[in-house]
Amino acid sequence: MREIFDAWRSRSPHYDESHEEIARAVRRFIEVAAAPHIDAWERAGEVPREFHRCAGKAALLGLGLPQE
């Protein structure tokens, strides 16, 4: 699925290097902060609040909002 989206995004006139930077940051964050825990979160039936806090600290929440 990732390859399909990446191919589409690379042809879109609406995406530029800033979008690529965000995509790389999100992928790195997910690989480190989520992927190792997904099975446990599935068993628990929830994602811990700490994951959301970490996503916020990584500036991955509210991307469309002004920083202030």
mmCIF file as Biopython writes it, N, C-alpha, C and O atoms, coordinates in Angstrom:
data_model
#
loop_
_atom_site.group_PDB
_atom_site.id
_atom_site.type_symbol
_atom_site.label_atom_id
_atom_site.label_alt_id
_atom_site.label_comp_id
_atom_site.label_asym_id
_atom_site.label_entity_id
_atom_site.label_seq_id
_atom_site.pdbx_PDB_ins_code
_atom_site.Cartn_x
_atom_site.Cartn_y
_atom_site.Cartn_z
_atom_site.occupancy
_atom_site.B_iso_or_equiv
_atom_site.auth_seq_id
_atom_site.auth_asym_id
_atom_site.pdbx_PDB_model_num
ATOM 1   N N  . MET A ? 1  ? 0.814  -1.191 0.000   1.0 0.0 1  A 1 
ATOM 2   C CA . MET A ? 1  ? 0.000  0.000  0.000   1.0 0.0 1  A 1 
ATOM 3   C C  . MET A ? 1  ? 0.860  1.259  0.000   1.0 0.0 1  A 1 
ATOM 4   O O  . MET A ? 1  ? 0.558  2.239  -0.681  1.0 0.0 1  A 1 
ATOM 5   N N  . ARG A ? 2  ? 1.957  1.209  0.792   1.0 0.0 2  A 1 
ATOM 6   C CA . ARG A ? 2  ? 2.837  2.368  0.871   1.0 0.0 2  A 1 
ATOM 7   C C  . ARG A ? 2  ? 3.381  2.739  -0.507  1.0 0.0 2  A 1 
ATOM 8   O O  . ARG A ? 2  ? 3.451  3.919  -0.852  1.0 0.0 2  A 1 
ATOM 9   N N  . GLU A ? 3  ? 3.766  1.738  -1.291  1.0 0.0 3  A 1 
ATOM 10  C CA . GLU A ? 3  ? 4.339  1.999  -2.607  1.0 0.0 3  A 1 
ATOM 11  C C  . GLU A ? 3  ? 3.317  2.671  -3.533  1.0 0.0 3  A 1 
ATOM 12  O O  . GLU A ? 3  ? 3.664  3.552  -4.320  1.0 0.0 3  A 1 
ATOM 13  N N  . ILE A ? 4  ? 2.073  2.251  -3.429  1.0 0.0 4  A 1 
ATOM 14  C CA . ILE A ? 4  ? 1.024  2.851  -4.269  1.0 0.0 4  A 1 
ATOM 15  C C  . ILE A ? 4  ? 0.861  4.319  -3.925  1.0 0.0 4  A 1 
ATOM 16  O O  . ILE A ? 4  ? 0.803  5.169  -4.814  1.0 0.0 4  A 1 
ATOM 17  N N  . PHE A ? 5  ? 0.787  4.622  -2.622  1.0 0.0 5  A 1 
ATOM 18  C CA . PHE A ? 5  ? 0.617  6.015  -2.209  1.0 0.0 5  A 1 
ATOM 19  C C  . PHE A ? 5  ? 1.841  6.838  -2.574  1.0 0.0 5  A 1 
ATOM 20  O O  . PHE A ? 5  ? 1.710  7.963  -3.057  1.0 0.0 5  A 1 
ATOM 21  N N  . ASP A ? 6  ? 3.033  6.289  -2.348  1.0 0.0 6  A 1 
ATOM 22  C CA . ASP A ? 6  ? 4.252  7.015  -2.687  1.0 0.0 6  A 1 
ATOM 23  C C  . ASP A ? 6  ? 4.319  7.332  -4.173  1.0 0.0 6  A 1 
ATOM 24  O O  . ASP A ? 6  ? 4.718  8.433  -4.550  1.0 0.0 6  A 1 
ATOM 25  N N  . ALA A ? 7  ? 3.937  6.389  -5.017  1.0 0.0 7  A 1 
ATOM 26  C CA . ALA A ? 7  ? 3.958  6.619  -6.467  1.0 0.0 7  A 1 
ATOM 27  C C  . ALA A ? 7  ? 2.964  7.702  -6.854  1.0 0.0 7  A 1 
ATOM 28  O O  . ALA A ? 7  ? 3.268  8.557  -7.686  1.0 0.0 7  A 1 
ATOM 29  N N  . TRP A ? 8  ? 1.782  7.673  -6.255  1.0 0.0 8  A 1 
ATOM 30  C CA . TRP A ? 8  ? 0.775  8.694  -6.557  1.0 0.0 8  A 1 
ATOM 31  C C  . TRP A ? 8  ? 1.250  10.064 -6.094  1.0 0.0 8  A 1 
ATOM 32  O O  . TRP A ? 8  ? 1.130  11.053 -6.817  1.0 0.0 8  A 1 
ATOM 33  N N  . ARG A ? 9  ? 1.792  10.110 -4.875  1.0 0.0 9  A 1 
ATOM 34  C CA . ARG A ? 9  ? 2.235  11.379 -4.302  1.0 0.0 9  A 1 
ATOM 35  C C  . ARG A ? 9  ? 3.353  11.989 -5.138  1.0 0.0 9  A 1 
ATOM 36  O O  . ARG A ? 9  ? 3.388  13.206 -5.325  1.0 0.0 9  A 1 
ATOM 37  N N  . SER A ? 10 ? 4.253  11.174 -5.638  1.0 0.0 10 A 1 
ATOM 38  C CA . SER A ? 10 ? 5.382  11.706 -6.403  1.0 0.0 10 A 1 
ATOM 39  C C  . SER A ? 10 ? 4.938  12.341 -7.722  1.0 0.0 10 A 1 
ATOM 40  O O  . SER A ? 10 ? 5.655  13.176 -8.274  1.0 0.0 10 A 1 
ATOM 41  N N  . ARG A ? 11 ? 3.774  11.958 -8.232  1.0 0.0 11 A 1 
ATOM 42  C CA . ARG A ? 11 ? 3.267  12.541 -9.473  1.0 0.0 11 A 1 
ATOM 43  C C  . ARG A ? 11 ? 2.342  13.730 -9.252  1.0 0.0 11 A 1 
ATOM 44  O O  . ARG A ? 11 ? 2.000  14.435 -10.201 1.0 0.0 11 A 1 
ATOM 45  N N  . SER A ? 12 ? 1.943  13.952 -8.024  1.0 0.0 12 A 1 
ATOM 46  C CA . SER A ? 12 ? 0.986  15.015 -7.735  1.0 0.0 12 A 1 
ATOM 47  C C  . SER A ? 12 ? 1.668  16.379 -7.722  1.0 0.0 12 A 1 
ATOM 48  O O  . SER A ? 12 ? 2.733  16.527 -7.123  1.0 0.0 12 A 1 
ATOM 49  N N  . PRO A ? 13 ? 1.075  17.373 -8.372  1.0 0.0 13 A 1 
ATOM 50  C CA . PRO A ? 13 ? 1.650  18.720 -8.347  1.0 0.0 13 A 1 
ATOM 51  C C  . PRO A ? 13 ? 1.437  19.412 -7.001  1.0 0.0 13 A 1 
ATOM 52  O O  . PRO A ? 13 ? 1.986  20.490 -6.772  1.0 0.0 13 A 1 
ATOM 53  N N  . HIS A ? 14 ? 0.654  18.812 -6.113  1.0 0.0 14 A 1 
ATOM 54  C CA . HIS A ? 14 ? 0.332  19.442 -4.835  1.0 0.0 14 A 1 
ATOM 55  C C  . HIS A ? 14 ? 1.290  19.060 -3.716  1.0 0.0 14 A 1 
ATOM 56  O O  . HIS A ? 14 ? 1.220  19.624 -2.624  1.0 0.0 14 A 1 
ATOM 57  N N  . TYR A ? 15 ? 2.173  18.120 -3.969  1.0 0.0 15 A 1 
ATOM 58  C CA . TYR A ? 15 ? 3.117  17.677 -2.961  1.0 0.0 15 A 1 
ATOM 59  C C  . TYR A ? 15 ? 4.517  18.146 -3.326  1.0 0.0 15 A 1 
ATOM 60  O O  . TYR A ? 15 ? 4.914  18.117 -4.491  1.0 0.0 15 A 1 
ATOM 61  N N  . ASP A ? 16 ? 5.260  18.582 -2.306  1.0 0.0 16 A 1 
ATOM 62  C CA . ASP A ? 16 ? 6.626  19.040 -2.546  1.0 0.0 16 A 1 
ATOM 63  C C  . ASP A ? 16 ? 7.550  18.455 -1.474  1.0 0.0 16 A 1 
ATOM 64  O O  . ASP A ? 16 ? 7.159  17.549 -0.738  1.0 0.0 16 A 1 
ATOM 65  N N  . GLU A ? 17 ? 8.742  18.963 -1.392  1.0 0.0 17 A 1 
ATOM 66  C CA . GLU A ? 17 ? 9.727  18.415 -0.456  1.0 0.0 17 A 1 
ATOM 67  C C  . GLU A ? 17 ? 9.262  18.524 0.995   1.0 0.0 17 A 1 
ATOM 68  O O  . GLU A ? 17 ? 9.611  17.669 1.810   1.0 0.0 17 A 1 
ATOM 69  N N  . SER A ? 18 ? 8.487  19.550 1.340   1.0 0.0 18 A 1 
ATOM 70  C CA . SER A ? 18 ? 8.020  19.654 2.723   1.0 0.0 18 A 1 
ATOM 71  C C  . SER A ? 18 ? 7.121  18.471 3.074   1.0 0.0 18 A 1 
ATOM 72  O O  . SER A ? 18 ? 7.142  17.986 4.205   1.0 0.0 18 A 1 
ATOM 73  N N  . HIS A ? 19 ? 6.337  18.013 2.112   1.0 0.0 19 A 1 
ATOM 74  C CA . HIS A ? 19 ? 5.490  16.847 2.343   1.0 0.0 19 A 1 
ATOM 75  C C  . HIS A ? 19 ? 6.336  15.580 2.501   1.0 0.0 19 A 1 
ATOM 76  O O  . HIS A ? 19 ? 6.026  14.702 3.306   1.0 0.0 19 A 1 
ATOM 77  N N  . GLU A ? 20 ? 7.400  15.512 1.719   1.0 0.0 20 A 1 
ATOM 78  C CA . GLU A ? 20 ? 8.309  14.369 1.835   1.0 0.0 20 A 1 
ATOM 79  C C  . GLU A ? 20 ? 8.963  14.339 3.216   1.0 0.0 20 A 1 
ATOM 80  O O  . GLU A ? 20 ? 9.125  13.270 3.805   1.0 0.0 20 A 1 
ATOM 81  N N  . GLU A ? 21 ? 9.336  15.505 3.729   1.0 0.0 21 A 1 
ATOM 82  C CA . GLU A ? 21 ? 9.938  15.579 5.064   1.0 0.0 21 A 1 
ATOM 83  C C  . GLU A ? 21 ? 8.956  15.092 6.125   1.0 0.0 21 A 1 
ATOM 84  O O  . GLU A ? 21 ? 9.332  14.347 7.030   1.0 0.0 21 A 1 
ATOM 85  N N  . ILE A ? 22 ? 7.716  15.508 6.011   1.0 0.0 22 A 1 
ATOM 86  C CA . ILE A ? 22 ? 6.696  15.068 6.969   1.0 0.0 22 A 1 
ATOM 87  C C  . ILE A ? 22 ? 6.498  13.561 6.872   1.0 0.0 22 A 1 
ATOM 88  O O  . ILE A ? 22 ? 6.421  12.875 7.891   1.0 0.0 22 A 1 
ATOM 89  N N  . ALA A ? 23 ? 6.417  13.047 5.650   1.0 0.0 23 A 1 
ATOM 90  C CA . ALA A ? 23 ? 6.232  11.604 5.458   1.0 0.0 23 A 1 
ATOM 91  C C  . ALA A ? 23 ? 7.388  10.831 6.086   1.0 0.0 23 A 1 
ATOM 92  O O  . ALA A ? 23 ? 7.164  9.806  6.731   1.0 0.0 23 A 1 
ATOM 93  N N  . ARG A ? 24 ? 8.616  11.304 5.909   1.0 0.0 24 A 1 
ATOM 94  C CA . ARG A ? 24 ? 9.778  10.628 6.501   1.0 0.0 24 A 1 
ATOM 95  C C  . ARG A ? 24 ? 9.712  10.679 8.028   1.0 0.0 24 A 1 
ATOM 96  O O  . ARG A ? 24 ? 9.995  9.686  8.699   1.0 0.0 24 A 1 
ATOM 97  N N  . ALA A ? 25 ? 9.339  11.832 8.572   1.0 0.0 25 A 1 
ATOM 98  C CA . ALA A ? 25 ? 9.248  11.982 10.030  1.0 0.0 25 A 1 
ATOM 99  C C  . ALA A ? 25 ? 8.184  11.055 10.607  1.0 0.0 25 A 1 
ATOM 100 O O  . ALA A ? 25 ? 8.403  10.420 11.639  1.0 0.0 25 A 1 
ATOM 101 N N  . VAL A ? 26 ? 7.041  10.979 9.949   1.0 0.0 26 A 1 
ATOM 102 C CA . VAL A ? 26 ? 5.962  10.108 10.430  1.0 0.0 26 A 1 
ATOM 103 C C  . VAL A ? 26 ? 6.398  8.652  10.358  1.0 0.0 26 A 1 
ATOM 104 O O  . VAL A ? 26 ? 6.156  7.888  11.293  1.0 0.0 26 A 1 
ATOM 105 N N  . ARG A ? 27 ? 7.030  8.263  9.275   1.0 0.0 27 A 1 
ATOM 106 C CA . ARG A ? 27 ? 7.493  6.872  9.149   1.0 0.0 27 A 1 
ATOM 107 C C  . ARG A ? 27 ? 8.487  6.516  10.242  1.0 0.0 27 A 1 
ATOM 108 O O  . ARG A ? 27 ? 8.389  5.452  10.855  1.0 0.0 27 A 1 
ATOM 109 N N  . ARG A ? 28 ? 9.453  7.413  10.490  1.0 0.0 28 A 1 
ATOM 110 C CA . ARG A ? 28 ? 10.446 7.157  11.546  1.0 0.0 28 A 1 
ATOM 111 C C  . ARG A ? 28 ? 9.752  7.038  12.905  1.0 0.0 28 A 1 
ATOM 112 O O  . ARG A ? 28 ? 10.060 6.141  13.690  1.0 0.0 28 A 1 
ATOM 113 N N  . PHE A ? 29 ? 8.820  7.943  13.171  1.0 0.0 29 A 1 
ATOM 114 C CA . PHE A ? 29 ? 8.114  7.917  14.449  1.0 0.0 29 A 1 
ATOM 115 C C  . PHE A ? 29 ? 7.349  6.612  14.620  1.0 0.0 29 A 1 
ATOM 116 O O  . PHE A ? 29 ? 7.416  5.989  15.679  1.0 0.0 29 A 1 
ATOM 117 N N  . ILE A ? 30 ? 6.630  6.197  13.598  1.0 0.0 30 A 1 
ATOM 118 C CA . ILE A ? 30 ? 5.845  4.964  13.675  1.0 0.0 30 A 1 
ATOM 119 C C  . ILE A ? 30 ? 6.759  3.751  13.854  1.0 0.0 30 A 1 
ATOM 120 O O  . ILE A ? 30 ? 6.454  2.856  14.642  1.0 0.0 30 A 1 
ATOM 121 N N  . GLU A ? 31 ? 7.869  3.717  13.131  1.0 0.0 31 A 1 
ATOM 122 C CA . GLU A ? 31 ? 8.802  2.592  13.255  1.0 0.0 31 A 1 
ATOM 123 C C  . GLU A ? 31 ? 9.342  2.457  14.672  1.0 0.0 31 A 1 
ATOM 124 O O  . GLU A ? 31 ? 9.514  1.345  15.171  1.0 0.0 31 A 1 
ATOM 125 N N  . VAL A ? 32 ? 9.611  3.591  15.322  1.0 0.0 32 A 1 
ATOM 126 C CA . VAL A ? 32 ? 10.209 3.571  16.652  1.0 0.0 32 A 1 
ATOM 127 C C  . VAL A ? 32 ? 9.159  3.518  17.760  1.0 0.0 32 A 1 
ATOM 128 O O  . VAL A ? 32 ? 9.274  2.715  18.686  1.0 0.0 32 A 1 
ATOM 129 N N  . ALA A ? 33 ? 8.147  4.361  17.671  1.0 0.0 33 A 1 
ATOM 130 C CA . ALA A ? 33 ? 7.215  4.542  18.789  1.0 0.0 33 A 1 
ATOM 131 C C  . ALA A ? 33 ? 5.971  3.662  18.719  1.0 0.0 33 A 1 
ATOM 132 O O  . ALA A ? 33 ? 5.317  3.456  19.741  1.0 0.0 33 A 1 
ATOM 133 N N  . ALA A ? 34 ? 5.630  3.141  17.556  1.0 0.0 34 A 1 
ATOM 134 C CA . ALA A ? 34 ? 4.389  2.365  17.446  1.0 0.0 34 A 1 
ATOM 135 C C  . ALA A ? 34 ? 4.611  0.912  17.049  1.0 0.0 34 A 1 
ATOM 136 O O  . ALA A ? 34 ? 4.095  0.007  17.705  1.0 0.0 34 A 1 
ATOM 137 N N  . ALA A ? 35 ? 5.359  0.683  16.003  1.0 0.0 35 A 1 
ATOM 138 C CA . ALA A ? 35 ? 5.482  -0.673 15.455  1.0 0.0 35 A 1 
ATOM 139 C C  . ALA A ? 35 ? 5.855  -1.730 16.497  1.0 0.0 35 A 1 
ATOM 140 O O  . ALA A ? 35 ? 5.280  -2.819 16.483  1.0 0.0 35 A 1 
ATOM 141 N N  . PRO A ? 36 ? 6.798  -1.447 17.399  1.0 0.0 36 A 1 
ATOM 142 C CA . PRO A ? 36 ? 7.158  -2.485 18.368  1.0 0.0 36 A 1 
ATOM 143 C C  . PRO A ? 36 ? 6.037  -2.826 19.366  1.0 0.0 36 A 1 
ATOM 144 O O  . PRO A ? 36 ? 6.105  -3.851 20.045  1.0 0.0 36 A 1 
ATOM 145 N N  . HIS A ? 37 ? 5.021  -1.979 19.453  1.0 0.0 37 A 1 
ATOM 146 C CA . HIS A ? 37 ? 3.983  -2.134 20.476  1.0 0.0 37 A 1 
ATOM 147 C C  . HIS A ? 37 ? 2.610  -2.491 19.933  1.0 0.0 37 A 1 
ATOM 148 O O  . HIS A ? 37 ? 1.680  -2.709 20.710  1.0 0.0 37 A 1 
ATOM 149 N N  . ILE A ? 38 ? 2.466  -2.554 18.638  1.0 0.0 38 A 1 
ATOM 150 C CA . ILE A ? 38 ? 1.141  -2.721 18.036  1.0 0.0 38 A 1 
ATOM 151 C C  . ILE A ? 38 ? 0.431  -3.975 18.523  1.0 0.0 38 A 1 
ATOM 152 O O  . ILE A ? 38 ? -0.758 -3.921 18.838  1.0 0.0 38 A 1 
ATOM 153 N N  . ASP A ? 39 ? 1.123  -5.089 18.591  1.0 0.0 39 A 1 
ATOM 154 C CA . ASP A ? 39 ? 0.476  -6.329 19.046  1.0 0.0 39 A 1 
ATOM 155 C C  . ASP A ? 39 ? -0.057 -6.191 20.470  1.0 0.0 39 A 1 
ATOM 156 O O  . ASP A ? 39 ? -1.175 -6.616 20.760  1.0 0.0 39 A 1 
ATOM 157 N N  . ALA A ? 40 ? 0.735  -5.602 21.351  1.0 0.0 40 A 1 
ATOM 158 C CA . ALA A ? 40 ? 0.289  -5.415 22.740  1.0 0.0 40 A 1 
ATOM 159 C C  . ALA A ? 40 ? -0.898 -4.468 22.807  1.0 0.0 40 A 1 
ATOM 160 O O  . ALA A ? 40 ? -1.828 -4.692 23.581  1.0 0.0 40 A 1 
ATOM 161 N N  . TRP A ? 41 ? -0.874 -3.413 22.002  1.0 0.0 41 A 1 
ATOM 162 C CA . TRP A ? 41 ? -1.987 -2.463 21.992  1.0 0.0 41 A 1 
ATOM 163 C C  . TRP A ? 41 ? -3.249 -3.129 21.463  1.0 0.0 41 A 1 
ATOM 164 O O  . TRP A ? 41 ? -4.349 -2.862 21.945  1.0 0.0 41 A 1 
ATOM 165 N N  . GLU A ? 42 ? -3.086 -3.990 20.476  1.0 0.0 42 A 1 
ATOM 166 C CA . GLU A ? 42 ? -4.240 -4.725 19.947  1.0 0.0 42 A 1 
ATOM 167 C C  . GLU A ? 42 ? -4.835 -5.621 21.026  1.0 0.0 42 A 1 
ATOM 168 O O  . GLU A ? 42 ? -6.053 -5.674 21.198  1.0 0.0 42 A 1 
ATOM 169 N N  . ARG A ? 43 ? -3.971 -6.322 21.748  1.0 0.0 43 A 1 
ATOM 170 C CA . ARG A ? 43 ? -4.459 -7.196 22.824  1.0 0.0 43 A 1 
ATOM 171 C C  . ARG A ? 43 ? -5.157 -6.384 23.915  1.0 0.0 43 A 1 
ATOM 172 O O  . ARG A ? 43 ? -6.172 -6.822 24.457  1.0 0.0 43 A 1 
ATOM 173 N N  . ALA A ? 44 ? -4.628 -5.223 24.235  1.0 0.0 44 A 1 
ATOM 174 C CA . ALA A ? 44 ? -5.208 -4.374 25.276  1.0 0.0 44 A 1 
ATOM 175 C C  . ALA A ? 44 ? -6.469 -3.663 24.788  1.0 0.0 44 A 1 
ATOM 176 O O  . ALA A ? 44 ? -7.295 -3.230 25.591  1.0 0.0 44 A 1 
ATOM 177 N N  . GLY A ? 45 ? -6.612 -3.545 23.469  1.0 0.0 45 A 1 
ATOM 178 C CA . GLY A ? 45 ? -7.782 -2.873 22.916  1.0 0.0 45 A 1 
ATOM 179 C C  . GLY A ? 45 ? -7.707 -1.361 22.977  1.0 0.0 45 A 1 
ATOM 180 O O  . GLY A ? 45 ? -8.720 -0.677 22.834  1.0 0.0 45 A 1 
ATOM 181 N N  . GLU A ? 46 ? -6.498 -0.833 23.192  1.0 0.0 46 A 1 
ATOM 182 C CA . GLU A ? 46 ? -6.337 0.623  23.231  1.0 0.0 46 A 1 
ATOM 183 C C  . GLU A ? 46 ? -4.885 1.013  22.985  1.0 0.0 46 A 1 
ATOM 184 O O  . GLU A ? 46 ? -3.955 0.227  23.166  1.0 0.0 46 A 1 
ATOM 185 N N  . VAL A ? 47 ? -4.741 2.250  22.567  1.0 0.0 47 A 1 
ATOM 186 C CA . VAL A ? 47 ? -3.417 2.839  22.399  1.0 0.0 47 A 1 
ATOM 187 C C  . VAL A ? 47 ? -3.195 3.732  23.622  1.0 0.0 47 A 1 
ATOM 188 O O  . VAL A ? 47 ? -4.048 4.564  23.929  1.0 0.0 47 A 1 
ATOM 189 N N  . PRO A ? 48 ? -2.076 3.578  24.321  1.0 0.0 48 A 1 
ATOM 190 C CA . PRO A ? 48 ? -1.847 4.368  25.528  1.0 0.0 48 A 1 
ATOM 191 C C  . PRO A ? 48 ? -1.764 5.876  25.259  1.0 0.0 48 A 1 
ATOM 192 O O  . PRO A ? 48 ? -1.323 6.307  24.194  1.0 0.0 48 A 1 
ATOM 193 N N  . ARG A ? 49 ? -2.189 6.649  26.232  1.0 0.0 49 A 1 
ATOM 194 C CA . ARG A ? 49 ? -2.115 8.113  26.113  1.0 0.0 49 A 1 
ATOM 195 C C  . ARG A ? 49 ? -0.687 8.584  25.875  1.0 0.0 49 A 1 
ATOM 196 O O  . ARG A ? 49 ? -0.466 9.583  25.191  1.0 0.0 49 A 1 
ATOM 197 N N  . GLU A ? 50 ? 0.264  7.880  26.426  1.0 0.0 50 A 1 
ATOM 198 C CA . GLU A ? 50 ? 1.664  8.275  26.269  1.0 0.0 50 A 1 
ATOM 199 C C  . GLU A ? 50 ? 2.078  8.297  24.796  1.0 0.0 50 A 1 
ATOM 200 O O  . GLU A ? 50 ? 2.904  9.117  24.395  1.0 0.0 50 A 1 
ATOM 201 N N  . PHE A ? 51 ? 1.508  7.401  23.995  1.0 0.0 51 A 1 
ATOM 202 C CA . PHE A ? 51 ? 1.811  7.413  22.558  1.0 0.0 51 A 1 
ATOM 203 C C  . PHE A ? 51 ? 1.360  8.734  21.938  1.0 0.0 51 A 1 
ATOM 204 O O  . PHE A ? 51 ? 2.073  9.319  21.123  1.0 0.0 51 A 1 
ATOM 205 N N  . HIS A ? 52 ? 0.179  9.196  22.324  1.0 0.0 52 A 1 
ATOM 206 C CA . HIS A ? 52 ? -0.335 10.460 21.794  1.0 0.0 52 A 1 
ATOM 207 C C  . HIS A ? 52 ? 0.516  11.638 22.282  1.0 0.0 52 A 1 
ATOM 208 O O  . HIS A ? 52 ? 0.766  12.586 21.538  1.0 0.0 52 A 1 
ATOM 209 N N  . ARG A ? 53 ? 0.952  11.562 23.532  1.0 0.0 53 A 1 
ATOM 210 C CA . ARG A ? 53 ? 1.843  12.616 24.048  1.0 0.0 53 A 1 
ATOM 211 C C  . ARG A ? 53 ? 3.146  12.653 23.245  1.0 0.0 53 A 1 
ATOM 212 O O  . ARG A ? 53 ? 3.641  13.723 22.889  1.0 0.0 53 A 1 
ATOM 213 N N  . CYS A ? 54 ? 3.688  11.473 22.970  1.0 0.0 54 A 1 
ATOM 214 C CA . CYS A ? 54 ? 4.934  11.399 22.184  1.0 0.0 54 A 1 
ATOM 215 C C  . CYS A ? 54 ? 4.724  11.945 20.775  1.0 0.0 54 A 1 
ATOM 216 O O  . CYS A ? 54 ? 5.589  12.638 20.240  1.0 0.0 54 A 1 
ATOM 217 N N  . ALA A ? 55 ? 3.586  11.636 20.179  1.0 0.0 55 A 1 
ATOM 218 C CA . ALA A ? 55 ? 3.289  12.162 18.840  1.0 0.0 55 A 1 
ATOM 219 C C  . ALA A ? 55 ? 3.198  13.676 18.879  1.0 0.0 55 A 1 
ATOM 220 O O  . ALA A ? 55 ? 3.659  14.351 17.959  1.0 0.0 55 A 1 
ATOM 221 N N  . GLY A ? 56 ? 2.609  14.211 19.935  1.0 0.0 56 A 1 
ATOM 222 C CA . GLY A ? 56 ? 2.537  15.672 20.082  1.0 0.0 56 A 1 
ATOM 223 C C  . GLY A ? 56 ? 3.914  16.287 20.246  1.0 0.0 56 A 1 
ATOM 224 O O  . GLY A ? 56 ? 4.218  17.309 19.632  1.0 0.0 56 A 1 
ATOM 225 N N  . LYS A ? 57 ? 4.748  15.668 21.072  1.0 0.0 57 A 1 
ATOM 226 C CA . LYS A ? 57 ? 6.112  16.169 21.267  1.0 0.0 57 A 1 
ATOM 227 C C  . LYS A ? 57 ? 6.923  16.105 19.980  1.0 0.0 57 A 1 
ATOM 228 O O  . LYS A ? 57 ? 7.822  16.916 19.762  1.0 0.0 57 A 1 
ATOM 229 N N  . ALA A ? 58 ? 6.601  15.143 19.135  1.0 0.0 58 A 1 
ATOM 230 C CA . ALA A ? 58 ? 7.294  15.008 17.846  1.0 0.0 58 A 1 
ATOM 231 C C  . ALA A ? 58 ? 6.692  15.939 16.797  1.0 0.0 58 A 1 
ATOM 232 O O  . ALA A ? 58 ? 7.101  15.908 15.636  1.0 0.0 58 A 1 
ATOM 233 N N  . ALA A ? 59 ? 5.725  16.766 17.195  1.0 0.0 59 A 1 
ATOM 234 C CA . ALA A ? 59 ? 5.070  17.734 16.314  1.0 0.0 59 A 1 
ATOM 235 C C  . ALA A ? 59 ? 4.304  17.063 15.181  1.0 0.0 59 A 1 
ATOM 236 O O  . ALA A ? 59 ? 4.260  17.576 14.063  1.0 0.0 59 A 1 
ATOM 237 N N  . LEU A ? 60 ? 3.699  15.911 15.475  1.0 0.0 60 A 1 
ATOM 238 C CA . LEU A ? 60 ? 2.962  15.182 14.454  1.0 0.0 60 A 1 
ATOM 239 C C  . LEU A ? 60 ? 1.456  15.335 14.611  1.0 0.0 60 A 1 
ATOM 240 O O  . LEU A ? 60 ? 0.704  14.819 13.785  1.0 0.0 60 A 1 
ATOM 241 N N  . LEU A ? 61 ? 1.002  16.016 15.628  1.0 0.0 61 A 1 
ATOM 242 C CA . LEU A ? 61 ? -0.425 16.259 15.819  1.0 0.0 61 A 1 
ATOM 243 C C  . LEU A ? 61 ? -0.728 17.714 15.472  1.0 0.0 61 A 1 
ATOM 244 O O  . LEU A ? 61 ? 0.082  18.607 15.721  1.0 0.0 61 A 1 
ATOM 245 N N  . GLY A ? 62 ? -1.890 17.934 14.904  1.0 0.0 62 A 1 
ATOM 246 C CA . GLY A ? 62 ? -2.296 19.301 14.560  1.0 0.0 62 A 1 
ATOM 247 C C  . GLY A ? 62 ? -1.432 19.936 13.495  1.0 0.0 62 A 1 
ATOM 248 O O  . GLY A ? 62 ? -1.134 21.128 13.565  1.0 0.0 62 A 1 
ATOM 249 N N  . LEU A ? 63 ? -1.025 19.152 12.507  1.0 0.0 63 A 1 
ATOM 250 C CA . LEU A ? 63 ? -0.122 19.662 11.465  1.0 0.0 63 A 1 
ATOM 251 C C  . LEU A ? 63 ? -0.705 20.845 10.697  1.0 0.0 63 A 1 
ATOM 252 O O  . LEU A ? 63 ? 0.043  21.663 10.162  1.0 0.0 63 A 1 
ATOM 253 N N  . GLY A ? 64 ? -2.019 20.943 10.640  1.0 0.0 64 A 1 
ATOM 254 C CA . GLY A ? 64 ? -2.637 22.038 9.889   1.0 0.0 64 A 1 
ATOM 255 C C  . GLY A ? 64 ? -2.912 23.269 10.721  1.0 0.0 64 A 1 
ATOM 256 O O  . GLY A ? 64 ? -3.520 24.220 10.229  1.0 0.0 64 A 1 
ATOM 257 N N  . LEU A ? 65 ? -2.476 23.277 11.983  1.0 0.0 65 A 1 
ATOM 258 C CA . LEU A ? 65 ? -2.765 24.381 12.886  1.0 0.0 65 A 1 
ATOM 259 C C  . LEU A ? 65 ? -1.518 25.213 13.146  1.0 0.0 65 A 1 
ATOM 260 O O  . LEU A ? 65 ? -0.406 24.684 13.137  1.0 0.0 65 A 1 
ATOM 261 N N  . PRO A ? 66 ? -1.693 26.505 13.377  1.0 0.0 66 A 1 
ATOM 262 C CA . PRO A ? 66 ? -0.532 27.334 13.724  1.0 0.0 66 A 1 
ATOM 263 C C  . PRO A ? 66 ? 0.092  26.839 15.025  1.0 0.0 66 A 1 
ATOM 264 O O  . PRO A ? 66 ? -0.610 26.308 15.886  1.0 0.0 66 A 1 
ATOM 265 N N  . GLN A ? 67 ? 1.387  27.007 15.174  1.0 0.0 67 A 1 
ATOM 266 C CA . GLN A ? 67 ? 2.102  26.506 16.337  1.0 0.0 67 A 1 
ATOM 267 C C  . GLN A ? 67 ? 1.555  27.076 17.638  1.0 0.0 67 A 1 
ATOM 268 O O  . GLN A ? 67 ? 1.451  26.355 18.630  1.0 0.0 67 A 1 
ATOM 269 N N  . GLU A ? 68 ? 1.204  28.353 17.651  1.0 0.0 68 A 1 
ATOM 270 C CA . GLU A ? 68 ? 0.706  28.953 18.884  1.0 0.0 68 A 1 
ATOM 271 C C  . GLU A ? 68 ? -0.649 28.398 19.243  1.0 0.0 68 A 1 
ATOM 272 O O  . GLU A ? 68 ? -1.228 28.789 20.256  1.0 0.0 68 A 1 
#
